[in-house]
């Protein structure tokens, strides 16, 4: 992943699909536990409260957070691709899907 050449040969469709499935499970699992931890009294008051300052659901709320929470979210999203040393294009697809999922979750519908 780091230092990888985007021009290198793309992985097969099967390998890409398997990696994306792994990335989604990894992200969902780590995000769930991190988010649950952020809702504990100590972490909520110091870090996560900023994310809940909006009184209405809006897609921009998805990315409004404390820098520590942002780092946790980045590690949660990039962790799977880093572990599997995924091709940069697979990483871009995964990040795009993750952003769409987050925006949808904060859209109010």
N, C-alpha and C positions, 0 to 999 in steps of 0.2 A: 504494500500500500504506500508506504513512505518511499519516495524516490522512484516510484513506479512510473513507467512511461505509458501515457494514455494511448499511444500509437501501437503498443504491443498487441499481440493477437488477443481478441476477446475470448472469454471462456465460452464453452458450449451453452446452448439454451438450457440443457439439463443441469449443468453445473451452476449456471446463473440462478435458475429457479431454486435449487437446493440451498445455495448461499443466501438468497433473499428470504427463504423460509427460516433459516437459522437466524439471520439478522433480526427478523421480526420477533421471533420467540425470545431472543436475547434482549432486545430492546424492551419488549412488553414486560418481561420478568424483572429486569433491573429497574425500569421506570416505575413499575408498580410498587416495589419495595422502597425505592428512594422516595417516591411521592407519599407513601404511607408514613415513612419516617419524618418527612417534612411536615406532616400534620400532627406530630406530637407537640406537646405544649412548648418545649424549649425551642425546637427548630421553627415552629410556626411563628412564634413571636419575633424571632431574630432574622429569619430568612424568608419563609414562604408567605408571610402576610402580604408582602408587596404584590404578589401575584393576584391576590384576592381584593385589591383596592378598587377595582372596577365593580360597579354595582349591577351592571348588565353584561350579558355574554356578548362578546364581540370577537371576531377572529384575531384582531390585534392583541387581545389578551393572552393568546397562546404564547407569545414571545416576550411578554412583559414580566420580567422576574429579576430577582436579586442575582448579582454576578456569580455567587456560589451555587445557586440553583441552576443557573445557566450552564456552568461547568459540569454539574451532575448530569444535566440533560444531554450535553454534548458527549460526555463519556458513555452514557447509556446508548446513544444513537451510533456512535462511532466504534464502540467496543467490539461488536460482532465483526464488522469489516476488518478491524485491526487484528483480531484473533485469527481470522481465516486468511489474512493477507489478500483480500479481495482486489480485483481489478478496479481502478478508479471509476470506470463507468458503472460497475455494480454498486459502488459506494454512492454515486450520484443518483442512481435510481432509488436506492434505499432511502437516502436523505429526502428525496422528493416525495416518496410515499409517506414517510414519517411526518413531513410538514403538512401534507394534505390531511393526514389523520388528525394531527393536532389542531389544525384550523377547523376541521369539521367538528371536533369535540367541543370547541369553544364558539360555535356558530349560533347556539341557542335553539337548535332544532333537534 
